[in-house]
Amino acid sequence: MDGYRVGDAAELGQLIRRVRKAQGFTQQELADGSGVGITFISNLEHGKGSSEFDKVVRVAQMLGIDIFARVRGEE
C-alpha cells in the first residue's frame, strides 16, 4: 500500500501541514473550507491529539494494524 504510516497525531498533523502548504492554502482558508476553527487546524498540525484519536491508534497498534493516509493524486 502506498501512503504515509500514521502512528500518532503528530505524524498526521505533519502530513496535513505539508499537503496544505503544497496546495497553497492558509490555515484560515483550510479552516473555513472544512467548517472548523483555525485553532483546531493549528492544534492538528502541531500534533495535539485528541484522547479518542489516540485510543484508536493504540487499539489498532495492539492488534497489529497500521493506519495509512494517502494523498489523492500522489503516487
Predicted model as a PDB file, atoms N, CA, C, CB and O in Angstrom, pLDDT in the B-factor column:
MODEL        1                                                                  
ATOM      1  N   MET A   1       0.849  -1.190   0.000  1.00 56.00           N  
ATOM      2  CA  MET A   1       0.000   0.000   0.000  1.00 56.00           C  
ATOM      3  C   MET A   1       0.887   1.244   0.000  1.00 56.00           C  
ATOM      4  CB  MET A   1      -0.962   0.004   1.231  1.00 56.00           C  
ATOM      5  O   MET A   1       1.795   1.366   0.822  1.00 56.00           O  
ATOM      6  N   ASP A   2       0.627   2.139  -0.901  1.00 75.00           N  
ATOM      7  CA  ASP A   2       1.350   3.409  -0.919  1.00 75.00           C  
ATOM      8  C   ASP A   2       0.682   4.364   0.048  1.00 75.00           C  
ATOM      9  CB  ASP A   2       1.398   4.014  -2.348  1.00 75.00           C  
ATOM     10  O   ASP A   2      -0.539   4.354   0.206  1.00 75.00           O  
ATOM     11  N   GLY A   3       1.474   5.171   0.679  1.00 87.00           N  
ATOM     12  CA  GLY A   3       0.915   6.157   1.588  1.00 87.00           C  
ATOM     13  C   GLY A   3       1.879   6.452   2.711  1.00 87.00           C  
ATOM     14  O   GLY A   3       3.058   6.104   2.652  1.00 87.00           O  
ATOM     15  N   TYR A   4       1.366   7.090   3.720  1.00 90.00           N  
ATOM     16  CA  TYR A   4       2.148   7.514   4.866  1.00 90.00           C  
ATOM     17  C   TYR A   4       1.596   6.820   6.098  1.00 90.00           C  
ATOM     18  CB  TYR A   4       2.122   9.060   5.031  1.00 90.00           C  
ATOM     19  O   TYR A   4       0.409   6.925   6.408  1.00 90.00           O  
ATOM     20  N   ARG A   5       2.464   6.118   6.788  1.00 89.00           N  
ATOM     21  CA  ARG A   5       2.035   5.442   8.006  1.00 89.00           C  
ATOM     22  C   ARG A   5       1.750   6.491   9.063  1.00 89.00           C  
ATOM     23  CB  ARG A   5       3.107   4.429   8.502  1.00 89.00           C  
ATOM     24  O   ARG A   5       2.563   7.386   9.295  1.00 89.00           O  
ATOM     25  N   VAL A   6       0.606   6.382   9.698  1.00 91.00           N  
ATOM     26  CA  VAL A   6       0.189   7.320  10.737  1.00 91.00           C  
ATOM     27  C   VAL A   6       0.240   6.586  12.067  1.00 91.00           C  
ATOM     28  CB  VAL A   6      -1.248   7.895  10.459  1.00 91.00           C  
ATOM     29  O   VAL A   6      -0.629   5.771  12.375  1.00 91.00           O  
ATOM     30  N   GLY A   7       1.272   6.886  12.852  1.00 90.00           N  
ATOM     31  CA  GLY A   7       1.449   6.232  14.133  1.00 90.00           C  
ATOM     32  C   GLY A   7       0.945   7.038  15.304  1.00 90.00           C  
ATOM     33  O   GLY A   7       0.781   6.517  16.407  1.00 90.00           O  
ATOM     34  N   ASP A   8       0.697   8.321  15.059  1.00 90.00           N  
ATOM     35  CA  ASP A   8       0.173   9.176  16.123  1.00 90.00           C  
ATOM     36  C   ASP A   8      -0.329  10.479  15.517  1.00 90.00           C  
ATOM     37  CB  ASP A   8       1.257   9.453  17.203  1.00 90.00           C  
ATOM     38  O   ASP A   8      -0.220  10.714  14.313  1.00 90.00           O  
ATOM     39  N   ALA A   9      -0.878  11.310  16.380  1.00 90.00           N  
ATOM     40  CA  ALA A   9      -1.452  12.583  15.919  1.00 90.00           C  
ATOM     41  C   ALA A   9      -0.391  13.491  15.311  1.00 90.00           C  
ATOM     42  CB  ALA A   9      -2.143  13.304  17.077  1.00 90.00           C  
ATOM     43  O   ALA A   9      -0.681  14.245  14.382  1.00 90.00           O  
ATOM     44  N   ALA A  10       0.834  13.427  15.823  1.00 91.00           N  
ATOM     45  CA  ALA A  10       1.904  14.282  15.300  1.00 91.00           C  
ATOM     46  C   ALA A  10       2.215  13.948  13.843  1.00 91.00           C  
ATOM     47  CB  ALA A  10       3.173  14.136  16.154  1.00 91.00           C  
ATOM     48  O   ALA A  10       2.412  14.848  13.027  1.00 91.00           O  
ATOM     49  N   GLU A  11       2.258  12.658  13.516  1.00 92.00           N  
ATOM     50  CA  GLU A  11       2.546  12.267  12.138  1.00 92.00           C  
ATOM     51  C   GLU A  11       1.424  12.693  11.197  1.00 92.00           C  
ATOM     52  CB  GLU A  11       2.760  10.756  12.048  1.00 92.00           C  
ATOM     53  O   GLU A  11       1.688  13.147  10.084  1.00 92.00           O  
ATOM     54  N   LEU A  12       0.188  12.551  11.631  1.00 92.00           N  
ATOM     55  CA  LEU A  12      -0.930  13.001  10.803  1.00 92.00           C  
ATOM     56  C   LEU A  12      -0.888  14.520  10.644  1.00 92.00           C  
ATOM     57  CB  LEU A  12      -2.278  12.560  11.418  1.00 92.00           C  
ATOM     58  O   LEU A  12      -1.124  15.034   9.551  1.00 92.00           O  
ATOM     59  N   GLY A  13      -0.595  15.226  11.706  1.00 92.00           N  
ATOM     60  CA  GLY A  13      -0.511  16.684  11.646  1.00 92.00           C  
ATOM     61  C   GLY A  13       0.557  17.171  10.691  1.00 92.00           C  
ATOM     62  O   GLY A  13       0.347  18.132   9.951  1.00 92.00           O  
ATOM     63  N   GLN A  14       1.709  16.506  10.705  1.00 94.00           N  
ATOM     64  CA  GLN A  14       2.788  16.881   9.789  1.00 94.00           C  
ATOM     65  C   GLN A  14       2.373  16.683   8.342  1.00 94.00           C  
ATOM     66  CB  GLN A  14       4.048  16.070  10.085  1.00 94.00           C  
ATOM     67  O   GLN A  14       2.678  17.511   7.484  1.00 94.00           O  
ATOM     68  N   LEU A  15       1.680  15.587   8.072  1.00 93.00           N  
ATOM     69  CA  LEU A  15       1.207  15.319   6.712  1.00 93.00           C  
ATOM     70  C   LEU A  15       0.194  16.372   6.280  1.00 93.00           C  
ATOM     71  CB  LEU A  15       0.585  13.914   6.620  1.00 93.00           C  
ATOM     72  O   LEU A  15       0.269  16.890   5.166  1.00 93.00           O  
ATOM     73  N   ILE A  16      -0.742  16.684   7.148  1.00 94.00           N  
ATOM     74  CA  ILE A  16      -1.764  17.685   6.811  1.00 94.00           C  
ATOM     75  C   ILE A  16      -1.119  19.036   6.539  1.00 94.00           C  
ATOM     76  CB  ILE A  16      -2.800  17.812   7.947  1.00 94.00           C  
ATOM     77  O   ILE A  16      -1.489  19.722   5.586  1.00 94.00           O  
ATOM     78  N   ARG A  17      -0.167  19.417   7.360  1.00 95.00           N  
ATOM     79  CA  ARG A  17       0.520  20.707   7.154  1.00 95.00           C  
ATOM     80  C   ARG A  17       1.254  20.731   5.812  1.00 95.00           C  
ATOM     81  CB  ARG A  17       1.519  20.979   8.306  1.00 95.00           C  
ATOM     82  O   ARG A  17       1.176  21.711   5.072  1.00 95.00           O  
ATOM     83  N   ARG A  18       1.970  19.640   5.505  1.00 93.00           N  
ATOM     84  CA  ARG A  18       2.718  19.572   4.247  1.00 93.00           C  
ATOM     85  C   ARG A  18       1.780  19.682   3.053  1.00 93.00           C  
ATOM     86  CB  ARG A  18       3.523  18.266   4.167  1.00 93.00           C  
ATOM     87  O   ARG A  18       2.056  20.428   2.114  1.00 93.00           O  
ATOM     88  N   VAL A  19       0.680  18.948   3.082  1.00 94.00           N  
ATOM     89  CA  VAL A  19      -0.256  18.951   1.958  1.00 94.00           C  
ATOM     90  C   VAL A  19      -0.962  20.307   1.863  1.00 94.00           C  
ATOM     91  CB  VAL A  19      -1.294  17.809   2.110  1.00 94.00           C  
ATOM     92  O   VAL A  19      -1.164  20.820   0.762  1.00 94.00           O  
ATOM     93  N   ARG A  20      -1.336  20.889   3.002  1.00 96.00           N  
ATOM     94  CA  ARG A  20      -1.987  22.210   2.979  1.00 96.00           C  
ATOM     95  C   ARG A  20      -1.090  23.231   2.295  1.00 96.00           C  
ATOM     96  CB  ARG A  20      -2.328  22.680   4.414  1.00 96.00           C  
ATOM     97  O   ARG A  20      -1.532  23.987   1.430  1.00 96.00           O  
ATOM     98  N   LYS A  21       0.174  23.241   2.695  1.00 97.00           N  
ATOM     99  CA  LYS A  21       1.107  24.207   2.107  1.00 97.00           C  
ATOM    100  C   LYS A  21       1.345  23.929   0.625  1.00 97.00           C  
ATOM    101  CB  LYS A  21       2.438  24.181   2.858  1.00 97.00           C  
ATOM    102  O   LYS A  21       1.420  24.861  -0.176  1.00 97.00           O  
ATOM    103  N   ALA A  22       1.464  22.655   0.257  1.00 95.00           N  
ATOM    104  CA  ALA A  22       1.680  22.296  -1.143  1.00 95.00           C  
ATOM    105  C   ALA A  22       0.498  22.721  -2.010  1.00 95.00           C  
ATOM    106  CB  ALA A  22       1.913  20.788  -1.276  1.00 95.00           C  
ATOM    107  O   ALA A  22       0.670  23.052  -3.184  1.00 95.00           O  
ATOM    108  N   GLN A  23      -0.700  22.711  -1.430  1.00 95.00           N  
ATOM    109  CA  GLN A  23      -1.891  23.114  -2.181  1.00 95.00           C  
ATOM    110  C   GLN A  23      -2.157  24.612  -2.092  1.00 95.00           C  
ATOM    111  CB  GLN A  23      -3.100  22.354  -1.678  1.00 95.00           C  
ATOM    112  O   GLN A  23      -3.113  25.106  -2.691  1.00 95.00           O  
ATOM    113  N   GLY A  24      -1.329  25.334  -1.358  1.00 97.00           N  
ATOM    114  CA  GLY A  24      -1.416  26.787  -1.319  1.00 97.00           C  
ATOM    115  C   GLY A  24      -2.479  27.351  -0.395  1.00 97.00           C  
ATOM    116  O   GLY A  24      -2.861  28.513  -0.534  1.00 97.00           O  
ATOM    117  N   PHE A  25      -2.967  26.549   0.549  1.00 97.00           N  
ATOM    118  CA  PHE A  25      -3.970  27.030   1.492  1.00 97.00           C  
ATOM    119  C   PHE A  25      -3.309  27.630   2.727  1.00 97.00           C  
ATOM    120  CB  PHE A  25      -4.915  25.893   1.897  1.00 97.00           C  
ATOM    121  O   PHE A  25      -2.280  27.142   3.195  1.00 97.00           O  
ATOM    122  N   THR A  26      -3.910  28.686   3.242  1.00 97.00           N  
ATOM    123  CA  THR A  26      -3.530  29.161   4.570  1.00 97.00           C  
ATOM    124  C   THR A  26      -4.311  28.324   5.586  1.00 97.00           C  
ATOM    125  CB  THR A  26      -3.822  30.713   4.744  1.00 97.00           C  
ATOM    126  O   THR A  26      -5.260  27.624   5.232  1.00 97.00           O  
ATOM    127  N   GLN A  27      -3.902  28.408   6.835  1.00 97.00           N  
ATOM    128  CA  GLN A  27      -4.664  27.709   7.868  1.00 97.00           C  
ATOM    129  C   GLN A  27      -6.100  28.230   7.906  1.00 97.00           C  
ATOM    130  CB  GLN A  27      -3.992  27.878   9.249  1.00 97.00           C  
ATOM    131  O   GLN A  27      -7.037  27.452   8.083  1.00 97.00           O  
ATOM    132  N   GLN A  28      -6.277  29.534   7.742  1.00 96.00           N  
ATOM    133  CA  GLN A  28      -7.616  30.110   7.786  1.00 96.00           C  
ATOM    134  C   GLN A  28      -8.481  29.595   6.640  1.00 96.00           C  
ATOM    135  CB  GLN A  28      -7.537  31.632   7.737  1.00 96.00           C  
ATOM    136  O   GLN A  28      -9.652  29.272   6.842  1.00 96.00           O  
ATOM    137  N   GLU A  29      -7.914  29.516   5.446  1.00 97.00           N  
ATOM    138  CA  GLU A  29      -8.670  29.011   4.295  1.00 97.00           C  
ATOM    139  C   GLU A  29      -9.068  27.549   4.495  1.00 97.00           C  
ATOM    140  CB  GLU A  29      -7.845  29.161   3.005  1.00 97.00           C  
ATOM    141  O   GLU A  29     -10.186  27.154   4.165  1.00 97.00           O  
ATOM    142  N   LEU A  30      -8.152  26.750   5.036  1.00 96.00           N  
ATOM    143  CA  LEU A  30      -8.461  25.348   5.297  1.00 96.00           C  
ATOM    144  C   LEU A  30      -9.541  25.226   6.360  1.00 96.00           C  
ATOM    145  CB  LEU A  30      -7.204  24.590   5.730  1.00 96.00           C  
ATOM    146  O   LEU A  30     -10.453  24.408   6.235  1.00 96.00           O  
ATOM    147  N   ALA A  31      -9.440  26.032   7.398  1.00 95.00           N  
ATOM    148  CA  ALA A  31     -10.450  26.010   8.457  1.00 95.00           C  
ATOM    149  C   ALA A  31     -11.820  26.389   7.898  1.00 95.00           C  
ATOM    150  CB  ALA A  31     -10.056  26.967   9.603  1.00 95.00           C  
ATOM    151  O   ALA A  31     -12.811  25.705   8.153  1.00 95.00           O  
ATOM    152  N   ASP A  32     -11.871  27.470   7.142  1.00 96.00           N  
ATOM    153  CA  ASP A  32     -13.142  27.925   6.565  1.00 96.00           C  
ATOM    154  C   ASP A  32     -13.744  26.860   5.640  1.00 96.00           C  
ATOM    155  CB  ASP A  32     -12.936  29.242   5.791  1.00 96.00           C  
ATOM    156  O   ASP A  32     -14.940  26.576   5.713  1.00 96.00           O  
ATOM    157  N   GLY A  33     -12.923  26.282   4.780  1.00 96.00           N  
ATOM    158  CA  GLY A  33     -13.406  25.287   3.838  1.00 96.00           C  
ATOM    159  C   GLY A  33     -13.820  23.980   4.497  1.00 96.00           C  
ATOM    160  O   GLY A  33     -14.646  23.239   3.964  1.00 96.00           O  
ATOM    161  N   SER A  34     -13.240  23.703   5.660  1.00 95.00           N  
ATOM    162  CA  SER A  34     -13.531  22.452   6.370  1.00 95.00           C  
ATOM    163  C   SER A  34     -14.631  22.603   7.406  1.00 95.00           C  
ATOM    164  CB  SER A  34     -12.284  21.939   7.040  1.00 95.00           C  
ATOM    165  O   SER A  34     -15.112  21.614   7.958  1.00 95.00           O  
ATOM    166  N   GLY A  35     -15.029  23.838   7.668  1.00 94.00           N  
ATOM    167  CA  GLY A  35     -16.066  24.076   8.664  1.00 94.00           C  
ATOM    168  C   GLY A  35     -15.585  23.905  10.096  1.00 94.00           C  
ATOM    169  O   GLY A  35     -16.363  23.562  10.986  1.00 94.00           O  
ATOM    170  N   VAL A  36     -14.294  24.148  10.314  1.00 94.00           N  
ATOM    171  CA  VAL A  36     -13.728  24.081  11.656  1.00 94.00           C  
ATOM    172  C   VAL A  36     -13.034  25.403  11.953  1.00 94.00           C  
ATOM    173  CB  VAL A  36     -12.737  22.885  11.794  1.00 94.00           C  
ATOM    174  O   VAL A  36     -12.890  26.250  11.072  1.00 94.00           O  
ATOM    175  N   GLY A  37     -12.611  25.572  13.184  1.00 93.00           N  
ATOM    176  CA  GLY A  37     -11.917  26.801  13.558  1.00 93.00           C  
ATOM    177  C   GLY A  37     -10.431  26.718  13.268  1.00 93.00           C  
ATOM    178  O   GLY A  37      -9.866  25.631  13.146  1.00 93.00           O  
ATOM    179  N   ILE A  38      -9.810  27.875  13.161  1.00 95.00           N  
ATOM    180  CA  ILE A  38      -8.372  27.928  12.889  1.00 95.00           C  
ATOM    181  C   ILE A  38      -7.569  27.322  14.047  1.00 95.00           C  
ATOM    182  CB  ILE A  38      -7.929  29.384  12.642  1.00 95.00           C  
ATOM    183  O   ILE A  38      -6.490  26.772  13.826  1.00 95.00           O  
ATOM    184  N   THR A  39      -8.083  27.417  15.267  1.00 94.00           N  
ATOM    185  CA  THR A  39      -7.388  26.818  16.411  1.00 94.00           C  
ATOM    186  C   THR A  39      -7.328  25.304  16.253  1.00 94.00           C  
ATOM    187  CB  THR A  39      -8.090  27.192  17.739  1.00 94.00           C  
ATOM    188  O   THR A  39      -6.317  24.683  16.581  1.00 94.00           O  
ATOM    189  N   PHE A  40      -8.410  24.710  15.751  1.00 92.00           N  
ATOM    190  CA  PHE A  40      -8.412  23.269  15.512  1.00 92.00           C  
ATOM    191  C   PHE A  40      -7.339  22.898  14.500  1.00 92.00           C  
ATOM    192  CB  PHE A  40      -9.791  22.801  15.023  1.00 92.00           C  
ATOM    193  O   PHE A  40      -6.597  21.939  14.710  1.00 92.00           O  
ATOM    194  N   ILE A  41      -7.247  23.651  13.397  1.00 94.00           N  
ATOM    195  CA  ILE A  41      -6.247  23.374  12.358  1.00 94.00           C  
ATOM    196  C   ILE A  41      -4.846  23.503  12.943  1.00 94.00           C  
ATOM    197  CB  ILE A  41      -6.421  24.336  11.150  1.00 94.00           C  
ATOM    198  O   ILE A  41      -3.994  22.645  12.717  1.00 94.00           O  
ATOM    199  N   SER A  42      -4.613  24.555  13.680  1.00 95.00           N  
ATOM    200  CA  SER A  42      -3.299  24.765  14.290  1.00 95.00           C  
ATOM    201  C   SER A  42      -2.943  23.619  15.231  1.00 95.00           C  
ATOM    202  CB  SER A  42      -3.267  26.099  15.049  1.00 95.00           C  
ATOM    203  O   SER A  42      -1.836  23.085  15.173  1.00 95.00           O  
ATOM    204  N   ASN A  43      -3.873  23.244  16.091  1.00 93.00           N  
ATOM    205  CA  ASN A  43      -3.623  22.139  17.021  1.00 93.00           C  
ATOM    206  C   ASN A  43      -3.379  20.831  16.276  1.00 93.00           C  
ATOM    207  CB  ASN A  43      -4.803  21.978  17.986  1.00 93.00           C  
ATOM    208  O   ASN A  43      -2.501  20.053  16.648  1.00 93.00           O  
ATOM    209  N   LEU A  44      -4.149  20.596  15.234  1.00 92.00           N  
ATOM    210  CA  LEU A  44      -3.992  19.387  14.430  1.00 92.00           C  
ATOM    211  C   LEU A  44      -2.604  19.323  13.806  1.00 92.00           C  
ATOM    212  CB  LEU A  44      -5.064  19.328  13.340  1.00 92.00           C  
ATOM    213  O   LEU A  44      -1.930  18.296  13.877  1.00 92.00           O  
ATOM    214  N   GLU A  45      -2.184  20.420  13.197  1.00 94.00           N  
ATOM    215  CA  GLU A  45      -0.883  20.455  12.541  1.00 94.00           C  
ATOM    216  C   GLU A  45       0.271  20.329  13.531  1.00 94.00           C  
ATOM    217  CB  GLU A  45      -0.740  21.735  11.753  1.00 94.00           C  
ATOM    218  O   GLU A  45       1.350  19.856  13.175  1.00 94.00           O  
ATOM    219  N   HIS A  46       0.045  20.745  14.750  1.00 94.00           N  
ATOM    220  CA  HIS A  46       1.098  20.649  15.771  1.00 94.00           C  
ATOM    221  C   HIS A  46       1.035  19.336  16.543  1.00 94.00           C  
ATOM    222  CB  HIS A  46       0.992  21.817  16.742  1.00 94.00           C  
ATOM    223  O   HIS A  46       1.740  19.160  17.536  1.00 94.00           O  
ATOM    224  N   GLY A  47       0.192  18.417  16.085  1.00 90.00           N  
ATOM    225  CA  GLY A  47       0.165  17.078  16.642  1.00 90.00           C  
ATOM    226  C   GLY A  47      -0.565  16.936  17.951  1.00 90.00           C  
ATOM    227  O   GLY A  47      -0.377  15.952  18.667  1.00 90.00           O  
ATOM    228  N   LYS A  48      -1.404  17.914  18.274  1.00 89.00           N  
ATOM    229  CA  LYS A  48      -2.172  17.798  19.506  1.00 89.00           C  
ATOM    230  C   LYS A  48      -3.261  16.754  19.277  1.00 89.00           C  
ATOM    231  CB  LYS A  48      -2.784  19.181  19.934  1.00 89.00           C  
ATOM    232  O   LYS A  48      -4.239  16.992  18.569  1.00 89.00           O  
ATOM    233  N   GLY A  49      -3.069  15.615  19.884  1.00 75.00           N  
ATOM    234  CA  GLY A  49      -4.009  14.524  19.688  1.00 75.00           C  
ATOM    235  C   GLY A  49      -5.224  14.664  20.578  1.00 75.00           C  
ATOM    236  O   GLY A  49      -5.166  15.259  21.654  1.00 75.00           O  
ATOM    237  N   SER A  50      -6.303  14.115  20.119  1.00 80.00           N  
ATOM    238  CA  SER A  50      -7.476  14.004  20.981  1.00 80.00           C  
ATOM    239  C   SER A  50      -7.386  12.653  21.676  1.00 80.00           C  
ATOM    240  CB  SER A  50      -8.824  14.152  20.166  1.00 80.00           C  
ATOM    241  O   SER A  50      -6.756  11.725  21.170  1.00 80.00           O  
ATOM    242  N   SER A  51      -8.006  12.552  22.814  1.00 73.00           N  
ATOM    243  CA  SER A  51      -7.940  11.279  23.531  1.00 73.00           C  
ATOM    244  C   SER A  51      -8.563  10.160  22.710  1.00 73.00           C  
ATOM    245  CB  SER A  51      -8.642  11.388  24.887  1.00 73.00           C  
ATOM    246  O   SER A  51      -8.079   9.029  22.758  1.00 73.00           O  
ATOM    247  N   GLU A  52      -9.619  10.443  21.962  1.00 85.00           N  
ATOM    248  CA  GLU A  52     -10.272   9.408  21.167  1.00 85.00           C  
ATOM    249  C   GLU A  52      -9.388   8.952  20.008  1.00 85.00           C  
ATOM    250  CB  GLU A  52     -11.609   9.917  20.637  1.00 85.00           C  
ATOM    251  O   GLU A  52      -9.286   7.754  19.747  1.00 85.00           O  
ATOM    252  N   PHE A  53      -8.755   9.884  19.315  1.00 87.00           N  
ATOM    253  CA  PHE A  53      -7.876   9.507  18.205  1.00 87.00           C  
ATOM    254  C   PHE A  53      -6.711   8.688  18.726  1.00 87.00           C  
ATOM    255  CB  PHE A  53      -7.361  10.756  17.456  1.00 87.00           C  
ATOM    256  O   PHE A  53      -6.350   7.669  18.137  1.00 87.00           O  
ATOM    257  N   ASP A  54      -6.125   9.125  19.822  1.00 85.00           N  
ATOM    258  CA  ASP A  54      -5.003   8.398  20.406  1.00 85.00           C  
ATOM    259  C   ASP A  54      -5.415   6.985  20.815  1.00 85.00           C  
ATOM    260  CB  ASP A  54      -4.451   9.156  21.613  1.00 85.00           C  
ATOM    261  O   ASP A  54      -4.633   6.045  20.666  1.00 85.00           O  
ATOM    262  N   LYS A  55      -6.629   6.830  21.327  1.00 87.00           N  
ATOM    263  CA  LYS A  55      -7.118   5.500  21.711  1.00 87.00           C  
ATOM    264  C   LYS A  55      -7.281   4.607  20.489  1.00 87.00           C  
ATOM    265  CB  LYS A  55      -8.455   5.611  22.462  1.00 87.00           C  
ATOM    266  O   LYS A  55      -6.919   3.431  20.527  1.00 87.00           O  
ATOM    267  N   VAL A  56      -7.817   5.151  19.416  1.00 88.00           N  
ATOM    268  CA  VAL A  56      -7.985   4.380  18.182  1.00 88.00           C  
ATOM    269  C   VAL A  56      -6.632   3.869  17.698  1.00 88.00           C  
ATOM    270  CB  VAL A  56      -8.663   5.238  17.083  1.00 88.00           C  
ATOM    271  O   VAL A  56      -6.497   2.699  17.339  1.00 88.00           O  
ATOM    272  N   VAL A  57      -5.637   4.742  17.690  1.00 88.00           N  
ATOM    273  CA  VAL A  57      -4.305   4.351  17.226  1.00 88.00           C  
ATOM    274  C   VAL A  57      -3.716   3.265  18.125  1.00 88.00           C  
ATOM    275  CB  VAL A  57      -3.369   5.574  17.185  1.00 88.00           C  
ATOM    276  O   VAL A  57      -3.130   2.304  17.628  1.00 88.00           O  
ATOM    277  N   ARG A  58      -3.866   3.407  19.433  1.00 88.00           N  
ATOM    278  CA  ARG A  58      -3.319   2.407  20.366  1.00 88.00           C  
ATOM    279  C   ARG A  58      -3.982   1.046  20.186  1.00 88.00           C  
ATOM    280  CB  ARG A  58      -3.493   2.879  21.814  1.00 88.00           C  
ATOM    281  O   ARG A  58      -3.307   0.017  20.204  1.00 88.00           O  
ATOM    282  N   VAL A  59      -5.303   1.038  20.014  1.00 87.00           N  
ATOM    283  CA  VAL A  59      -6.015  -0.226  19.809  1.00 87.00           C  
ATOM    284  C   VAL A  59      -5.564  -0.868  18.498  1.00 87.00           C  
ATOM    285  CB  VAL A  59      -7.553   0.001  19.804  1.00 87.00           C  
ATOM    286  O   VAL A  59      -5.300  -2.069  18.446  1.00 87.00           O  
ATOM    287  N   ALA A  60      -5.478  -0.068  17.450  1.00 89.00           N  
ATOM    288  CA  ALA A  60      -5.045  -0.593  16.157  1.00 89.00           C  
ATOM    289  C   ALA A  60      -3.628  -1.162  16.256  1.00 89.00           C  
ATOM    290  CB  ALA A  60      -5.106   0.510  15.078  1.00 89.00           C  
ATOM    291  O   ALA A  60      -3.360  -2.247  15.740  1.00 89.00           O  
ATOM    292  N   GLN A  61      -2.733  -0.447  16.907  1.00 91.00           N  
ATOM    293  CA  GLN A  61      -1.360  -0.921  17.042  1.00 91.00           C  
ATOM    294  C   GLN A  61      -1.299  -2.223  17.833  1.00 91.00           C  
ATOM    295  CB  GLN A  61      -0.498   0.142  17.715  1.00 91.00           C  
ATOM    296  O   GLN A  61      -0.532  -3.121  17.485  1.00 91.00           O  
ATOM    297  N   MET A  62      -2.085  -2.335  18.877  1.00 85.00           N  
ATOM    298  CA  MET A  62      -2.125  -3.552  19.690  1.00 85.00           C  
ATOM    299  C   MET A  62      -2.529  -4.757  18.846  1.00 85.00           C  
ATOM    300  CB  MET A  62      -3.098  -3.381  20.865  1.00 85.00           C  
ATOM    301  O   MET A  62      -2.063  -5.873  19.076  1.00 85.00           O  
ATOM    302  N   LEU A  63      -3.396  -4.520  17.873  1.00 90.00           N  
ATOM    303  CA  LEU A  63      -3.877  -5.587  17.005  1.00 90.00           C  
ATOM    304  C   LEU A  63      -2.987  -5.805  15.784  1.00 90.00           C  
ATOM    305  CB  LEU A  63      -5.280  -5.282  16.557  1.00 90.00           C  
ATOM    306  O   LEU A  63      -3.271  -6.664  14.950  1.00 90.00           O  
ATOM    307  N   GLY A  64      -1.914  -5.030  15.682  1.00 90.00           N  
ATOM    308  CA  GLY A  64      -1.023  -5.173  14.536  1.00 90.00           C  
ATOM    309  C   GLY A  64      -1.539  -4.496  13.289  1.00 90.00           C  
ATOM    310  O   GLY A  64      -1.151  -4.852  12.176  1.00 90.00           O  
ATOM    311  N   ILE A  65      -2.415  -3.517  13.469  1.00 91.00           N  
ATOM    312  CA  ILE A  65      -2.996  -2.788  12.337  1.00 91.00           C  
ATOM    313  C   ILE A  65      -2.246  -1.467  12.175  1.00 91.00           C  
ATOM    314  CB  ILE A  65      -4.533  -2.538  12.546  1.00 91.00           C  
ATOM    315  O   ILE A  65      -2.153  -0.677  13.114  1.00 91.00           O  
ATOM    316  N   ASP A  66      -1.716  -1.238  10.982  1.00 92.00           N  
ATOM    317  CA  ASP A  66      -1.090   0.038  10.663  1.00 92.00           C  
ATOM    318  C   ASP A  66      -2.112   0.921   9.959  1.00 92.00           C  
ATOM    319  CB  ASP A  66       0.176  -0.162   9.781  1.00 92.00           C  
ATOM    320  O   ASP A  66      -2.847   0.457   9.088  1.00 92.00           O  
ATOM    321  N   ILE A  67      -2.155   2.178  10.334  1.00 92.00           N  
ATOM    322  CA  ILE A  67      -3.064   3.145   9.718  1.00 92.00           C  
ATOM    323  C   ILE A  67      -2.252   3.976   8.730  1.00 92.00           C  
ATOM    324  CB  ILE A  67      -3.760   4.059  10.799  1.00 92.00           C  
ATOM    325  O   ILE A  67      -1.195   4.511   9.067  1.00 92.00           O  
ATOM    326  N   PHE A  68      -2.759   4.073   7.519  1.00 93.00           N  
ATOM    327  CA  PHE A  68      -2.076   4.823   6.473  1.00 93.00           C  
ATOM    328  C   PHE A  68      -2.967   5.945   5.961  1.00 93.00           C  
ATOM    329  CB  PHE A  68      -1.667   3.896   5.318  1.00 93.00           C  
ATOM    330  O   PHE A  68      -4.192   5.827   5.934  1.00 93.00           O  
ATOM    331  N   ALA A  69      -2.336   7.019   5.564  1.00 92.00           N  
ATOM    332  CA  ALA A  69      -3.019   8.125   4.891  1.00 92.00           C  
ATOM    333  C   ALA A  69      -2.428   8.240   3.494  1.00 92.00           C  
ATOM    334  CB  ALA A  69      -2.872   9.478   5.690  1.00 92.00           C  
ATOM    335  O   ALA A  69      -1.208   8.212   3.330  1.00 92.00           O  
ATOM    336  N   ARG A  70      -3.277   8.368   2.500  1.00 92.00           N  
ATOM    337  CA  ARG A  70      -2.825   8.516   1.123  1.00 92.00           C  
ATOM    338  C   ARG A  70      -3.381   9.816   0.577  1.00 92.00           C  
ATOM    339  CB  ARG A  70      -3.264   7.307   0.245  1.00 92.00           C  
ATOM    340  O   ARG A  70      -4.581  10.079   0.665  1.00 92.00           O  
ATOM    341  N   VAL A  71      -2.505  10.620   0.016  1.00 92.00           N  
ATOM    342  CA  VAL A  71      -2.919  11.884  -0.585  1.00 92.00           C  
ATOM    343  C   VAL A  71      -3.418  11.590  -1.994  1.00 92.00           C  
ATOM    344  CB  VAL A  71      -1.743  12.927  -0.604  1.00 92.00           C  
ATOM    345  O   VAL A  71      -2.676  11.054  -2.816  1.00 92.00           O  
ATOM    346  N   ARG A  72      -4.663  11.934  -2.276  1.00 90.00           N  
ATOM    347  CA  ARG A  72      -5.227  11.690  -3.595  1.00 90.00           C  
ATOM    348  C   ARG A  72      -4.365  12.343  -4.665  1.00 90.00           C  
ATOM    349  CB  ARG A  72      -6.668  12.214  -3.672  1.00 90.00           C  
ATOM    350  O   ARG A  72      -3.975  13.504  -4.535  1.00 90.00           O  
ATOM    351  N   GLY A  73      -4.073  11.604  -5.712  1.00 85.00           N  
ATOM    352  CA  GLY A  73      -3.298  12.146  -6.824  1.00 85.00           C  
ATOM    353  C   GLY A  73      -1.803  11.934  -6.671  1.00 85.00           C  
ATOM    354  O   GLY A  73      -1.057  12.110  -7.634  1.00 85.00           O  
ATOM    355  N   GLU A  74      -1.348  11.559  -5.478  1.00 82.00           N  
ATOM    356  CA  GLU A  74       0.087  11.259  -5.294  1.00 82.00           C  
ATOM    357  C   GLU A  74       0.308   9.795  -5.554  1.00 82.00           C  
ATOM    358  CB  GLU A  74       0.580  11.639  -3.864  1.00 82.00           C  
ATOM    359  O   GLU A  74      -0.506   8.951  -5.179  1.00 82.00           O  
ATOM    360  N   GLU A  75       1.416   9.500  -6.199  1.00 69.00           N  
ATOM    361  CA  GLU A  75       1.736   8.094  -6.441  1.00 69.00           C  
ATOM    362  C   GLU A  75       3.087   7.778  -5.908  1.00 69.00           C  
ATOM    363  CB  GLU A  75       1.669   7.755  -7.916  1.00 69.00           C  
ATOM    364  O   GLU A  75       3.542   6.640  -6.014  1.00 69.00           O  
TER     365      GLU A  75                                                      
ENDMDL                                                                          
END                                                                             
